[in-house]
Amino acid sequence: MARTPYRPVPNFVRERFTIAILCDERLQLHWRDEEGAMAHVAALHPRELVSRDGMDYLAAETAEGECVEIRLDLIENLPTPVK
């Protein structure tokens, strides 16, 4: 299956993730994989923003301790903290 083309995200989205990282927030996120075939929903701890090959990614950790990397343009909701 073909990869979804990258769409740059607005700066305020990157800023929101930066705040979440600095404040050690847990976020409820909805995203699709890069092929667009599978949707995911999870509460994640964002750890780092990564730029690679002209694309921005969020490196995050699940409640189970699994590390995931999500392309920012594939996140379907504006990140909100989970209390």
Chimera marker file (.cmm) of the C-alpha trace (Angstrom):
<marker_set name="trace">
<marker id="1" x="0.000" y="0.000" z="0.000" r="1" g="1" b="0" radius="0.5"/>
<marker id="2" x="1.268" y="3.508" z="-0.820" r="1" g="1" b="0" radius="0.5"/>
<marker id="3" x="2.427" y="5.899" z="1.847" r="1" g="1" b="0" radius="0.5"/>
<marker id="4" x="0.234" y="8.904" z="2.630" r="1" g="1" b="0" radius="0.5"/>
<marker id="5" x="1.914" y="12.102" z="1.301" r="1" g="1" b="0" radius="0.5"/>
<marker id="6" x="3.247" y="14.388" z="4.040" r="1" g="1" b="0" radius="0.5"/>
<marker id="7" x="1.351" y="17.619" z="4.810" r="1" g="1" b="0" radius="0.5"/>
<marker id="8" x="3.201" y="20.130" z="7.020" r="1" g="1" b="0" radius="0.5"/>
<marker id="9" x="1.380" y="20.944" z="10.267" r="1" g="1" b="0" radius="0.5"/>
<marker id="10" x="0.828" y="24.473" z="11.628" r="1" g="1" b="0" radius="0.5"/>
<marker id="11" x="3.345" y="25.778" z="14.160" r="1" g="1" b="0" radius="0.5"/>
<marker id="12" x="0.762" y="25.859" z="16.961" r="1" g="1" b="0" radius="0.5"/>
<marker id="13" x="0.485" y="22.047" z="16.754" r="1" g="1" b="0" radius="0.5"/>
<marker id="14" x="4.244" y="21.643" z="17.263" r="1" g="1" b="0" radius="0.5"/>
<marker id="15" x="4.087" y="24.202" z="20.089" r="1" g="1" b="0" radius="0.5"/>
<marker id="16" x="1.281" y="22.265" z="21.806" r="1" g="1" b="0" radius="0.5"/>
<marker id="17" x="3.334" y="19.067" z="21.692" r="1" g="1" b="0" radius="0.5"/>
<marker id="18" x="6.383" y="20.929" z="23.016" r="1" g="1" b="0" radius="0.5"/>
<marker id="19" x="4.349" y="22.145" z="26.003" r="1" g="1" b="0" radius="0.5"/>
<marker id="20" x="3.063" y="18.611" z="26.601" r="1" g="1" b="0" radius="0.5"/>
<marker id="21" x="6.630" y="17.269" z="26.555" r="1" g="1" b="0" radius="0.5"/>
<marker id="22" x="7.930" y="19.952" z="28.937" r="1" g="1" b="0" radius="0.5"/>
<marker id="23" x="4.996" y="19.481" z="31.352" r="1" g="1" b="0" radius="0.5"/>
<marker id="24" x="5.121" y="15.651" z="31.152" r="1" g="1" b="0" radius="0.5"/>
<marker id="25" x="1.447" y="15.526" z="30.136" r="1" g="1" b="0" radius="0.5"/>
<marker id="26" x="-0.321" y="12.391" z="29.029" r="1" g="1" b="0" radius="0.5"/>
<marker id="27" x="-2.323" y="12.974" z="25.830" r="1" g="1" b="0" radius="0.5"/>
<marker id="28" x="-5.266" y="11.131" z="24.294" r="1" g="1" b="0" radius="0.5"/>
<marker id="29" x="-4.399" y="10.902" z="20.579" r="1" g="1" b="0" radius="0.5"/>
<marker id="30" x="-6.154" y="9.560" z="17.473" r="1" g="1" b="0" radius="0.5"/>
<marker id="31" x="-3.944" y="8.825" z="14.449" r="1" g="1" b="0" radius="0.5"/>
<marker id="32" x="-3.620" y="6.732" z="11.304" r="1" g="1" b="0" radius="0.5"/>
<marker id="33" x="-0.596" y="4.723" z="10.236" r="1" g="1" b="0" radius="0.5"/>
<marker id="34" x="1.484" y="5.976" z="7.286" r="1" g="1" b="0" radius="0.5"/>
<marker id="35" x="-0.359" y="3.704" z="4.833" r="1" g="1" b="0" radius="0.5"/>
<marker id="36" x="-3.705" y="5.064" z="6.050" r="1" g="1" b="0" radius="0.5"/>
<marker id="37" x="-4.960" y="1.521" z="6.616" r="1" g="1" b="0" radius="0.5"/>
<marker id="38" x="-5.222" y="1.415" z="10.408" r="1" g="1" b="0" radius="0.5"/>
<marker id="39" x="-6.569" y="3.914" z="12.941" r="1" g="1" b="0" radius="0.5"/>
<marker id="40" x="-5.168" y="4.106" z="16.474" r="1" g="1" b="0" radius="0.5"/>
<marker id="41" x="-6.424" y="5.667" z="19.713" r="1" g="1" b="0" radius="0.5"/>
<marker id="42" x="-4.248" y="5.746" z="22.826" r="1" g="1" b="0" radius="0.5"/>
<marker id="43" x="-3.201" y="7.789" z="25.827" r="1" g="1" b="0" radius="0.5"/>
<marker id="44" x="0.489" y="8.560" z="25.303" r="1" g="1" b="0" radius="0.5"/>
<marker id="45" x="3.312" y="10.370" z="27.081" r="1" g="1" b="0" radius="0.5"/>
<marker id="46" x="5.007" y="12.547" z="24.429" r="1" g="1" b="0" radius="0.5"/>
<marker id="47" x="8.802" y="12.430" z="24.787" r="1" g="1" b="0" radius="0.5"/>
<marker id="48" x="10.348" y="14.241" z="21.810" r="1" g="1" b="0" radius="0.5"/>
<marker id="49" x="9.621" y="15.939" z="18.488" r="1" g="1" b="0" radius="0.5"/>
<marker id="50" x="11.796" y="14.550" z="15.701" r="1" g="1" b="0" radius="0.5"/>
<marker id="51" x="12.415" y="15.938" z="12.193" r="1" g="1" b="0" radius="0.5"/>
<marker id="52" x="13.581" y="13.429" z="9.599" r="1" g="1" b="0" radius="0.5"/>
<marker id="53" x="13.511" y="13.459" z="5.797" r="1" g="1" b="0" radius="0.5"/>
<marker id="54" x="11.492" y="16.697" z="5.764" r="1" g="1" b="0" radius="0.5"/>
<marker id="55" x="8.771" y="15.265" z="8.020" r="1" g="1" b="0" radius="0.5"/>
<marker id="56" x="7.960" y="15.857" z="11.709" r="1" g="1" b="0" radius="0.5"/>
<marker id="57" x="7.288" y="13.006" z="14.126" r="1" g="1" b="0" radius="0.5"/>
<marker id="58" x="6.212" y="12.661" z="17.738" r="1" g="1" b="0" radius="0.5"/>
<marker id="59" x="8.156" y="10.099" z="19.743" r="1" g="1" b="0" radius="0.5"/>
<marker id="60" x="5.900" y="8.932" z="22.577" r="1" g="1" b="0" radius="0.5"/>
<marker id="61" x="5.466" y="6.156" z="25.112" r="1" g="1" b="0" radius="0.5"/>
<marker id="62" x="2.345" y="4.087" z="25.767" r="1" g="1" b="0" radius="0.5"/>
<marker id="63" x="1.078" y="3.188" z="29.247" r="1" g="1" b="0" radius="0.5"/>
<marker id="64" x="2.701" y="-0.230" z="28.715" r="1" g="1" b="0" radius="0.5"/>
<marker id="65" x="6.096" y="1.392" z="28.082" r="1" g="1" b="0" radius="0.5"/>
<marker id="66" x="6.114" y="0.774" z="24.314" r="1" g="1" b="0" radius="0.5"/>
<marker id="67" x="7.809" y="3.492" z="22.249" r="1" g="1" b="0" radius="0.5"/>
<marker id="68" x="5.884" y="4.746" z="19.214" r="1" g="1" b="0" radius="0.5"/>
<marker id="69" x="6.718" y="7.316" z="16.564" r="1" g="1" b="0" radius="0.5"/>
<marker id="70" x="3.815" y="9.105" z="14.879" r="1" g="1" b="0" radius="0.5"/>
<marker id="71" x="3.976" y="11.455" z="11.918" r="1" g="1" b="0" radius="0.5"/>
<marker id="72" x="2.444" y="14.748" z="13.091" r="1" g="1" b="0" radius="0.5"/>
<marker id="73" x="0.247" y="15.196" z="10.019" r="1" g="1" b="0" radius="0.5"/>
<marker id="74" x="-1.416" y="11.817" z="10.673" r="1" g="1" b="0" radius="0.5"/>
<marker id="75" x="-2.692" y="12.846" z="14.124" r="1" g="1" b="0" radius="0.5"/>
<marker id="76" x="-6.402" y="13.524" z="13.692" r="1" g="1" b="0" radius="0.5"/>
<marker id="77" x="-7.177" y="15.457" z="16.883" r="1" g="1" b="0" radius="0.5"/>
<marker id="78" x="-5.687" y="18.478" z="18.584" r="1" g="1" b="0" radius="0.5"/>
<marker id="79" x="-3.828" y="17.035" z="21.569" r="1" g="1" b="0" radius="0.5"/>
<marker id="80" x="-5.576" y="17.408" z="24.914" r="1" g="1" b="0" radius="0.5"/>
<marker id="81" x="-4.255" y="16.317" z="28.308" r="1" g="1" b="0" radius="0.5"/>
<marker id="82" x="-5.726" y="13.279" z="30.058" r="1" g="1" b="0" radius="0.5"/>
<marker id="83" x="-6.308" y="13.775" z="33.781" r="1" g="1" b="0" radius="0.5"/>
<link id1="1" id2="2" r="1" g="1" b="0" radius="0.2"/>
<link id1="2" id2="3" r="1" g="1" b="0" radius="0.2"/>
<link id1="3" id2="4" r="1" g="1" b="0" radius="0.2"/>
<link id1="4" id2="5" r="1" g="1" b="0" radius="0.2"/>
<link id1="5" id2="6" r="1" g="1" b="0" radius="0.2"/>
<link id1="6" id2="7" r="1" g="1" b="0" radius="0.2"/>
<link id1="7" id2="8" r="1" g="1" b="0" radius="0.2"/>
<link id1="8" id2="9" r="1" g="1" b="0" radius="0.2"/>
<link id1="9" id2="10" r="1" g="1" b="0" radius="0.2"/>
<link id1="10" id2="11" r="1" g="1" b="0" radius="0.2"/>
<link id1="11" id2="12" r="1" g="1" b="0" radius="0.2"/>
<link id1="12" id2="13" r="1" g="1" b="0" radius="0.2"/>
<link id1="13" id2="14" r="1" g="1" b="0" radius="0.2"/>
<link id1="14" id2="15" r="1" g="1" b="0" radius="0.2"/>
<link id1="15" id2="16" r="1" g="1" b="0" radius="0.2"/>
<link id1="16" id2="17" r="1" g="1" b="0" radius="0.2"/>
<link id1="17" id2="18" r="1" g="1" b="0" radius="0.2"/>
<link id1="18" id2="19" r="1" g="1" b="0" radius="0.2"/>
<link id1="19" id2="20" r="1" g="1" b="0" radius="0.2"/>
<link id1="20" id2="21" r="1" g="1" b="0" radius="0.2"/>
<link id1="21" id2="22" r="1" g="1" b="0" radius="0.2"/>
<link id1="22" id2="23" r="1" g="1" b="0" radius="0.2"/>
<link id1="23" id2="24" r="1" g="1" b="0" radius="0.2"/>
<link id1="24" id2="25" r="1" g="1" b="0" radius="0.2"/>
<link id1="25" id2="26" r="1" g="1" b="0" radius="0.2"/>
<link id1="26" id2="27" r="1" g="1" b="0" radius="0.2"/>
<link id1="27" id2="28" r="1" g="1" b="0" radius="0.2"/>
<link id1="28" id2="29" r="1" g="1" b="0" radius="0.2"/>
<link id1="29" id2="30" r="1" g="1" b="0" radius="0.2"/>
<link id1="30" id2="31" r="1" g="1" b="0" radius="0.2"/>
<link id1="31" id2="32" r="1" g="1" b="0" radius="0.2"/>
<link id1="32" id2="33" r="1" g="1" b="0" radius="0.2"/>
<link id1="33" id2="34" r="1" g="1" b="0" radius="0.2"/>
<link id1="34" id2="35" r="1" g="1" b="0" radius="0.2"/>
<link id1="35" id2="36" r="1" g="1" b="0" radius="0.2"/>
<link id1="36" id2="37" r="1" g="1" b="0" radius="0.2"/>
<link id1="37" id2="38" r="1" g="1" b="0" radius="0.2"/>
<link id1="38" id2="39" r="1" g="1" b="0" radius="0.2"/>
<link id1="39" id2="40" r="1" g="1" b="0" radius="0.2"/>
<link id1="40" id2="41" r="1" g="1" b="0" radius="0.2"/>
<link id1="41" id2="42" r="1" g="1" b="0" radius="0.2"/>
<link id1="42" id2="43" r="1" g="1" b="0" radius="0.2"/>
<link id1="43" id2="44" r="1" g="1" b="0" radius="0.2"/>
<link id1="44" id2="45" r="1" g="1" b="0" radius="0.2"/>
<link id1="45" id2="46" r="1" g="1" b="0" radius="0.2"/>
<link id1="46" id2="47" r="1" g="1" b="0" radius="0.2"/>
<link id1="47" id2="48" r="1" g="1" b="0" radius="0.2"/>
<link id1="48" id2="49" r="1" g="1" b="0" radius="0.2"/>
<link id1="49" id2="50" r="1" g="1" b="0" radius="0.2"/>
<link id1="50" id2="51" r="1" g="1" b="0" radius="0.2"/>
<link id1="51" id2="52" r="1" g="1" b="0" radius="0.2"/>
<link id1="52" id2="53" r="1" g="1" b="0" radius="0.2"/>
<link id1="53" id2="54" r="1" g="1" b="0" radius="0.2"/>
<link id1="54" id2="55" r="1" g="1" b="0" radius="0.2"/>
<link id1="55" id2="56" r="1" g="1" b="0" radius="0.2"/>
<link id1="56" id2="57" r="1" g="1" b="0" radius="0.2"/>
<link id1="57" id2="58" r="1" g="1" b="0" radius="0.2"/>
<link id1="58" id2="59" r="1" g="1" b="0" radius="0.2"/>
<link id1="59" id2="60" r="1" g="1" b="0" radius="0.2"/>
<link id1="60" id2="61" r="1" g="1" b="0" radius="0.2"/>
<link id1="61" id2="62" r="1" g="1" b="0" radius="0.2"/>
<link id1="62" id2="63" r="1" g="1" b="0" radius="0.2"/>
<link id1="63" id2="64" r="1" g="1" b="0" radius="0.2"/>
<link id1="64" id2="65" r="1" g="1" b="0" radius="0.2"/>
<link id1="65" id2="66" r="1" g="1" b="0" radius="0.2"/>
<link id1="66" id2="67" r="1" g="1" b="0" radius="0.2"/>
<link id1="67" id2="68" r="1" g="1" b="0" radius="0.2"/>
<link id1="68" id2="69" r="1" g="1" b="0" radius="0.2"/>
<link id1="69" id2="70" r="1" g="1" b="0" radius="0.2"/>
<link id1="70" id2="71" r="1" g="1" b="0" radius="0.2"/>
<link id1="71" id2="72" r="1" g="1" b="0" radius="0.2"/>
<link id1="72" id2="73" r="1" g="1" b="0" radius="0.2"/>
<link id1="73" id2="74" r="1" g="1" b="0" radius="0.2"/>
<link id1="74" id2="75" r="1" g="1" b="0" radius="0.2"/>
<link id1="75" id2="76" r="1" g="1" b="0" radius="0.2"/>
<link id1="76" id2="77" r="1" g="1" b="0" radius="0.2"/>
<link id1="77" id2="78" r="1" g="1" b="0" radius="0.2"/>
<link id1="78" id2="79" r="1" g="1" b="0" radius="0.2"/>
<link id1="79" id2="80" r="1" g="1" b="0" radius="0.2"/>
<link id1="80" id2="81" r="1" g="1" b="0" radius="0.2"/>
<link id1="81" id2="82" r="1" g="1" b="0" radius="0.2"/>
<link id1="82" id2="83" r="1" g="1" b="0" radius="0.2"/>
</marker_set>
